[in-house]
Amino acid sequence: MPSGGEGALTLTIKMRVSPEPGQYQALLDLMKRYRDALNHTVRVAIENKALSLGKAHELLYSVLKERYGLPSKVAQDCYREAIAIAKSWLSNPNRGRVPKARTPRLWLTHRYSYRVKDGYVEILGGYKLEIAGWDMRYDSYPSGDARLLLKDTKLILEVSKRVPRPTKYAPKGALAVDVNEKLIIVGNSRVELRLETLTERALRCKRLAEELQKKYSSTRYSAWLRRRGVLNRIKHFHRKARNIIEDWAKKTSHKIATLAKQHQYAVAREDLTGLVESL
């Protein structure tokens, strides 16, 4: 996930991590307390315009430690993240509801709250998590802030990295990308690449979720909302559909970019703006 300013890119490296035996529940409890504390802190920061570290510390530090039981450094990380969220929300002219974290999480500061060493992640408080796998191409670049998230019962560590922006080159030609529902066609007069989409597989999962909703619904109320097993199954199908599309999109875009780089081509995509309206 690249972003960044002039001369550098900020990449997010994702790692699957697993805590040592006996630490999982304690770590999960801390992540849940942090999530609740973060939601409280965001509301307070917005209501009181506490967008500086000094003001946020004065208003929230004691509350985060006493009410939510956060360690000192974790409490500081909490209002740092809350300030970033509040500033982003306040600067959005089309903002809706106040943002709310739903997933158990931790914001971690490099060297102070966490460090990566010898295939393990060490987190403040004595937690040690084994890394299942990660992209080692960026190990030589310095790490920044990180987030520990719980996703589908799995712990994921997202570490930010600052890497030099790739040097620009003068393209020797162009690759045309034609986007269709079932097929992506990439090429020019010399090369051609046909990539099947996974739209139908994702739609099948979506249809399964909709069939369950329809089966457990009536004219009076939606029974599936009150039956935990059915609701979890519906969420599973929606989540699977999203994961299929996201994974396919990342892999496909990487193939196109790699092909363009190998041949020193630019990438030209058809302009689909207003297509639906024109039909």
C-alpha beads as a LAMMPS data file, in Angstrom:
LAMMPS data file: protein, C-alpha beads

279 atoms
278 bonds

1 atom types
1 bond types

-500.0 500.0 xlo xhi
-500.0 500.0 ylo yhi
-500.0 500.0 zlo zhi

Masses

1 110.0

Atoms # bond

1 1 1 0.000 0.000 0.000
2 1 1 2.166 2.885 -1.211
3 1 1 1.764 6.546 -0.370
4 1 1 4.146 9.354 0.541
5 1 1 5.689 12.619 -0.418
6 1 1 8.470 13.831 -2.657
7 1 1 11.463 11.524 -2.942
8 1 1 10.057 8.659 -0.858
9 1 1 7.196 6.219 -0.593
10 1 1 5.517 4.886 2.531
11 1 1 4.745 1.180 2.252
12 1 1 2.727 -0.958 4.637
13 1 1 4.214 -4.403 5.212
14 1 1 1.766 -6.955 6.638
15 1 1 2.937 -9.800 8.875
16 1 1 0.957 -12.713 10.268
17 1 1 2.038 -13.083 13.889
18 1 1 1.312 -15.593 16.640
19 1 1 1.838 -14.947 20.379
20 1 1 3.625 -17.372 22.657
21 1 1 1.468 -19.928 24.487
22 1 1 -0.451 -18.372 27.356
23 1 1 -0.171 -14.793 26.061
24 1 1 -2.991 -14.713 23.506
25 1 1 -5.891 -13.909 25.837
26 1 1 -3.980 -11.264 27.790
27 1 1 -2.894 -9.575 24.560
28 1 1 -6.417 -9.743 23.139
29 1 1 -7.821 -8.160 26.322
30 1 1 -5.294 -5.311 25.984
31 1 1 -6.248 -4.803 22.328
32 1 1 -9.960 -4.650 23.214
33 1 1 -9.317 -2.102 25.982
34 1 1 -7.247 -0.060 23.536
35 1 1 -10.055 -0.112 20.953
36 1 1 -12.596 1.127 23.518
37 1 1 -10.142 3.737 24.784
38 1 1 -9.440 4.914 21.220
39 1 1 -13.152 5.441 20.492
40 1 1 -13.523 7.455 23.710
41 1 1 -10.398 9.484 22.937
42 1 1 -11.510 10.331 19.389
43 1 1 -14.842 11.669 20.688
44 1 1 -13.159 13.742 23.414
45 1 1 -10.520 15.088 20.998
46 1 1 -13.198 16.219 18.520
47 1 1 -15.559 17.689 21.138
48 1 1 -12.779 19.625 22.888
49 1 1 -10.652 20.393 19.813
50 1 1 -7.788 18.620 21.594
51 1 1 -5.646 18.243 18.496
52 1 1 -2.257 18.812 20.125
53 1 1 -0.277 16.287 22.150
54 1 1 -0.142 18.622 25.142
55 1 1 -3.884 19.206 25.371
56 1 1 -4.717 15.581 24.667
57 1 1 -2.293 14.452 27.379
58 1 1 -3.836 16.811 29.913
59 1 1 -7.404 15.700 29.130
60 1 1 -6.952 11.978 28.590
61 1 1 -3.760 10.488 30.016
62 1 1 -5.130 9.733 33.495
63 1 1 -8.448 8.458 32.112
64 1 1 -6.731 6.075 29.705
65 1 1 -4.581 4.635 32.477
66 1 1 -7.196 4.413 35.230
67 1 1 -10.453 3.652 33.409
68 1 1 -9.083 1.516 30.579
69 1 1 -5.994 0.101 32.287
70 1 1 -3.561 1.049 29.511
71 1 1 0.183 1.116 30.251
72 1 1 1.783 4.574 30.092
73 1 1 3.309 4.268 26.608
74 1 1 0.205 2.567 25.193
75 1 1 -1.935 5.431 26.565
76 1 1 0.315 7.929 24.764
77 1 1 0.098 5.954 21.529
78 1 1 -3.694 5.903 21.941
79 1 1 -4.142 9.675 21.979
80 1 1 -1.539 10.069 19.233
81 1 1 -3.635 7.833 16.956
82 1 1 -6.841 9.546 18.079
83 1 1 -5.442 12.975 17.151
84 1 1 -4.549 11.702 13.657
85 1 1 -8.071 10.273 13.201
86 1 1 -9.748 13.438 14.532
87 1 1 -7.695 15.735 12.264
88 1 1 -8.468 13.609 9.222
89 1 1 -12.205 13.579 10.010
90 1 1 -12.402 17.319 10.743
91 1 1 -10.577 18.203 7.510
92 1 1 -13.045 16.187 5.409
93 1 1 -15.764 18.519 4.044
94 1 1 -18.059 15.522 3.415
95 1 1 -17.589 13.908 6.814
96 1 1 -20.344 11.723 8.182
97 1 1 -20.480 10.105 11.593
98 1 1 -17.551 10.299 13.985
99 1 1 -15.219 7.419 13.056
100 1 1 -15.314 4.388 15.350
101 1 1 -12.854 1.502 15.647
102 1 1 -14.555 -1.885 15.695
103 1 1 -11.598 -4.236 15.456
104 1 1 -9.391 -4.911 18.518
105 1 1 -6.099 -3.183 17.822
106 1 1 -2.919 -1.550 19.098
107 1 1 -0.968 1.401 17.729
108 1 1 2.745 0.770 18.263
109 1 1 5.717 3.141 18.109
110 1 1 8.932 1.694 16.734
111 1 1 11.630 1.012 19.352
112 1 1 9.415 2.285 22.184
113 1 1 6.341 0.040 21.837
114 1 1 7.640 -2.718 19.563
115 1 1 10.657 -4.071 17.738
116 1 1 11.222 -6.822 15.173
117 1 1 14.121 -9.139 15.910
118 1 1 15.153 -12.640 14.787
119 1 1 11.758 -13.593 13.375
120 1 1 9.842 -12.295 16.387
121 1 1 7.946 -9.137 17.299
122 1 1 8.496 -7.943 20.854
123 1 1 5.738 -5.698 22.193
124 1 1 5.776 -3.501 25.274
125 1 1 4.544 -5.454 28.277
126 1 1 6.594 -8.605 27.653
127 1 1 4.581 -9.966 24.721
128 1 1 6.512 -11.978 22.141
129 1 1 4.933 -12.908 18.810
130 1 1 6.389 -15.210 16.189
131 1 1 6.246 -13.977 12.594
132 1 1 4.678 -16.517 10.230
133 1 1 5.849 -14.737 7.070
134 1 1 6.412 -11.331 5.507
135 1 1 7.872 -9.546 2.478
136 1 1 11.614 -9.472 3.179
137 1 1 12.454 -7.156 0.283
138 1 1 12.087 -4.114 2.512
139 1 1 13.917 -5.371 5.618
140 1 1 16.847 -3.021 5.010
141 1 1 14.617 0.071 5.197
142 1 1 13.782 1.662 8.575
143 1 1 10.477 0.757 10.208
144 1 1 7.947 3.338 11.386
145 1 1 4.765 3.129 13.426
146 1 1 2.823 -0.127 13.295
147 1 1 -0.677 -1.436 14.010
148 1 1 -1.541 -4.789 15.506
149 1 1 -5.017 -5.875 14.344
150 1 1 -7.288 -8.832 14.937
151 1 1 -8.758 -10.009 11.611
152 1 1 -10.861 -13.163 11.481
153 1 1 -9.258 -14.499 14.694
154 1 1 -5.792 -13.896 13.182
155 1 1 -3.288 -11.332 14.466
156 1 1 -1.846 -9.098 11.725
157 1 1 0.962 -6.597 12.254
158 1 1 1.063 -3.740 9.730
159 1 1 4.461 -2.001 9.709
160 1 1 5.088 1.227 7.798
161 1 1 8.332 1.555 5.807
162 1 1 9.872 4.565 4.077
163 1 1 11.550 3.576 0.806
164 1 1 13.067 5.719 -1.970
165 1 1 10.727 6.587 -4.803
166 1 1 11.637 4.613 -7.968
167 1 1 13.465 6.578 -10.634
168 1 1 11.345 7.672 -13.558
169 1 1 12.014 6.417 -17.055
170 1 1 10.968 7.608 -20.495
171 1 1 8.518 4.958 -21.778
172 1 1 9.370 3.245 -25.054
173 1 1 5.712 2.487 -25.706
174 1 1 2.430 1.845 -23.957
175 1 1 0.383 -1.070 -22.680
176 1 1 -3.350 -0.717 -23.201
177 1 1 -5.536 -2.162 -20.432
178 1 1 -9.093 -3.132 -21.374
179 1 1 -11.299 -3.876 -18.352
180 1 1 -14.274 -6.214 -18.796
181 1 1 -16.427 -8.167 -16.376
182 1 1 -14.862 -11.555 -17.128
183 1 1 -11.561 -10.654 -18.750
184 1 1 -8.756 -8.089 -18.453
185 1 1 -6.832 -7.683 -21.724
186 1 1 -3.394 -6.072 -21.554
187 1 1 -1.145 -5.485 -24.538
188 1 1 -0.092 -3.663 -27.664
189 1 1 1.151 -4.692 -31.110
190 1 1 3.983 -6.748 -29.585
191 1 1 2.666 -8.340 -26.399
192 1 1 -0.721 -9.468 -25.185
193 1 1 -1.866 -10.773 -21.805
194 1 1 -5.359 -12.092 -21.063
195 1 1 -6.313 -12.346 -17.395
196 1 1 -9.563 -13.883 -16.241
197 1 1 -11.401 -12.054 -13.480
198 1 1 -12.830 -13.737 -10.380
199 1 1 -16.053 -11.763 -10.513
200 1 1 -18.246 -14.847 -10.866
201 1 1 -16.632 -16.578 -7.893
202 1 1 -17.129 -13.489 -5.722
203 1 1 -20.731 -13.089 -6.904
204 1 1 -21.424 -16.717 -6.003
205 1 1 -20.411 -16.008 -2.389
206 1 1 -22.558 -12.891 -2.391
207 1 1 -25.542 -14.858 -3.702
208 1 1 -25.103 -17.477 -0.960
209 1 1 -25.224 -14.712 1.646
210 1 1 -28.338 -13.181 0.085
211 1 1 -30.067 -16.587 -0.079
212 1 1 -29.478 -17.081 3.640
213 1 1 -30.872 -13.614 4.375
214 1 1 -33.937 -14.375 2.289
215 1 1 -34.421 -17.818 3.868
216 1 1 -34.331 -16.446 7.416
217 1 1 -36.518 -13.389 6.791
218 1 1 -40.215 -12.714 6.868
219 1 1 -42.492 -9.778 6.115
220 1 1 -42.426 -8.812 9.788
221 1 1 -38.709 -8.857 10.642
222 1 1 -35.304 -10.181 9.548
223 1 1 -34.738 -13.241 11.720
224 1 1 -31.155 -13.677 10.488
225 1 1 -30.116 -10.584 12.429
226 1 1 -31.031 -12.311 15.716
227 1 1 -29.593 -15.747 15.008
228 1 1 -25.881 -15.607 15.685
229 1 1 -24.968 -18.724 13.702
230 1 1 -26.809 -17.557 10.585
231 1 1 -25.480 -14.005 10.942
232 1 1 -21.893 -15.257 11.229
233 1 1 -22.363 -17.422 8.141
234 1 1 -23.703 -14.454 6.152
235 1 1 -20.743 -12.327 7.279
236 1 1 -18.417 -15.157 6.251
237 1 1 -19.745 -15.192 2.675
238 1 1 -19.583 -11.390 2.353
239 1 1 -16.055 -11.374 3.746
240 1 1 -15.006 -14.176 1.395
241 1 1 -16.390 -12.287 -1.625
242 1 1 -14.460 -9.170 -0.635
243 1 1 -11.235 -11.109 -0.025
244 1 1 -11.496 -12.832 -3.423
245 1 1 -11.772 -9.509 -5.274
246 1 1 -9.106 -7.732 -3.223
247 1 1 -6.578 -10.560 -3.583
248 1 1 -7.257 -10.880 -7.323
249 1 1 -6.981 -7.116 -7.874
250 1 1 -3.614 -6.916 -6.090
251 1 1 -2.138 -9.845 -7.986
252 1 1 -3.469 -8.642 -11.345
253 1 1 -2.219 -5.084 -10.940
254 1 1 1.187 -6.458 -9.912
255 1 1 1.364 -8.583 -13.086
256 1 1 0.511 -5.565 -15.249
257 1 1 3.043 -3.319 -13.507
258 1 1 5.757 -5.991 -13.756
259 1 1 5.117 -6.464 -17.471
260 1 1 5.231 -2.714 -18.070
261 1 1 8.479 -2.371 -16.139
262 1 1 10.159 -5.255 -17.987
263 1 1 9.470 -3.669 -21.380
264 1 1 9.770 -0.050 -20.146
265 1 1 6.189 0.731 -21.144
266 1 1 3.675 3.212 -19.823
267 1 1 0.216 1.905 -18.881
268 1 1 -2.875 3.343 -20.590
269 1 1 -6.328 2.460 -19.234
270 1 1 -9.581 3.282 -20.957
271 1 1 -11.552 6.137 -19.424
272 1 1 -14.772 4.708 -17.964
273 1 1 -16.007 8.019 -16.551
274 1 1 -19.703 8.505 -17.275
275 1 1 -20.085 5.097 -18.940
276 1 1 -23.184 4.118 -16.959
277 1 1 -24.814 7.513 -17.490
278 1 1 -24.171 7.362 -21.220
279 1 1 -26.008 4.027 -21.456

Bonds

1 1 1 2
2 1 2 3
3 1 3 4
4 1 4 5
5 1 5 6
6 1 6 7
7 1 7 8
8 1 8 9
9 1 9 10
10 1 10 11
11 1 11 12
12 1 12 13
13 1 13 14
14 1 14 15
15 1 15 16
16 1 16 17
17 1 17 18
18 1 18 19
19 1 19 20
20 1 20 21
21 1 21 22
22 1 22 23
23 1 23 24
24 1 24 25
25 1 25 26
26 1 26 27
27 1 27 28
28 1 28 29
29 1 29 30
30 1 30 31
31 1 31 32
32 1 32 33
33 1 33 34
34 1 34 35
35 1 35 36
36 1 36 37
37 1 37 38
38 1 38 39
39 1 39 40
40 1 40 41
41 1 41 42
42 1 42 43
43 1 43 44
44 1 44 45
45 1 45 46
46 1 46 47
47 1 47 48
48 1 48 49
49 1 49 50
50 1 50 51
51 1 51 52
52 1 52 53
53 1 53 54
54 1 54 55
55 1 55 56
56 1 56 57
57 1 57 58
58 1 58 59
59 1 59 60
60 1 60 61
61 1 61 62
62 1 62 63
63 1 63 64
64 1 64 65
65 1 65 66
66 1 66 67
67 1 67 68
68 1 68 69
69 1 69 70
70 1 70 71
71 1 71 72
72 1 72 73
73 1 73 74
74 1 74 75
75 1 75 76
76 1 76 77
77 1 77 78
78 1 78 79
79 1 79 80
80 1 80 81
81 1 81 82
82 1 82 83
83 1 83 84
84 1 84 85
85 1 85 86
86 1 86 87
87 1 87 88
88 1 88 89
89 1 89 90
90 1 90 91
91 1 91 92
92 1 92 93
93 1 93 94
94 1 94 95
95 1 95 96
96 1 96 97
97 1 97 98
98 1 98 99
99 1 99 100
100 1 100 101
101 1 101 102
102 1 102 103
103 1 103 104
104 1 104 105
105 1 105 106
106 1 106 107
107 1 107 108
108 1 108 109
109 1 109 110
110 1 110 111
111 1 111 112
112 1 112 113
113 1 113 114
114 1 114 115
115 1 115 116
116 1 116 117
117 1 117 118
118 1 118 119
119 1 119 120
120 1 120 121
121 1 121 122
122 1 122 123
123 1 123 124
124 1 124 125
125 1 125 126
126 1 126 127
127 1 127 128
128 1 128 129
129 1 129 130
130 1 130 131
131 1 131 132
132 1 132 133
133 1 133 134
134 1 134 135
135 1 135 136
136 1 136 137
137 1 137 138
138 1 138 139
139 1 139 140
140 1 140 141
141 1 141 142
142 1 142 143
143 1 143 144
144 1 144 145
145 1 145 146
146 1 146 147
147 1 147 148
148 1 148 149
149 1 149 150
150 1 150 151
151 1 151 152
152 1 152 153
153 1 153 154
154 1 154 155
155 1 155 156
156 1 156 157
157 1 157 158
158 1 158 159
159 1 159 160
160 1 160 161
161 1 161 162
162 1 162 163
163 1 163 164
164 1 164 165
165 1 165 166
166 1 166 167
167 1 167 168
168 1 168 169
169 1 169 170
170 1 170 171
171 1 171 172
172 1 172 173
173 1 173 174
174 1 174 175
175 1 175 176
176 1 176 177
177 1 177 178
178 1 178 179
179 1 179 180
180 1 180 181
181 1 181 182
182 1 182 183
183 1 183 184
184 1 184 185
185 1 185 186
186 1 186 187
187 1 187 188
188 1 188 189
189 1 189 190
190 1 190 191
191 1 191 192
192 1 192 193
193 1 193 194
194 1 194 195
195 1 195 196
196 1 196 197
197 1 197 198
198 1 198 199
199 1 199 200
200 1 200 201
201 1 201 202
202 1 202 203
203 1 203 204
204 1 204 205
205 1 205 206
206 1 206 207
207 1 207 208
208 1 208 209
209 1 209 210
210 1 210 211
211 1 211 212
212 1 212 213
213 1 213 214
214 1 214 215
215 1 215 216
216 1 216 217
217 1 217 218
218 1 218 219
219 1 219 220
220 1 220 221
221 1 221 222
222 1 222 223
223 1 223 224
224 1 224 225
225 1 225 226
226 1 226 227
227 1 227 228
228 1 228 229
229 1 229 230
230 1 230 231
231 1 231 232
232 1 232 233
233 1 233 234
234 1 234 235
235 1 235 236
236 1 236 237
237 1 237 238
238 1 238 239
239 1 239 240
240 1 240 241
241 1 241 242
242 1 242 243
243 1 243 244
244 1 244 245
245 1 245 246
246 1 246 247
247 1 247 248
248 1 248 249
249 1 249 250
250 1 250 251
251 1 251 252
252 1 252 253
253 1 253 254
254 1 254 255
255 1 255 256
256 1 256 257
257 1 257 258
258 1 258 259
259 1 259 260
260 1 260 261
261 1 261 262
262 1 262 263
263 1 263 264
264 1 264 265
265 1 265 266
266 1 266 267
267 1 267 268
268 1 268 269
269 1 269 270
270 1 270 271
271 1 271 272
272 1 272 273
273 1 273 274
274 1 274 275
275 1 275 276
276 1 276 277
277 1 277 278
278 1 278 279
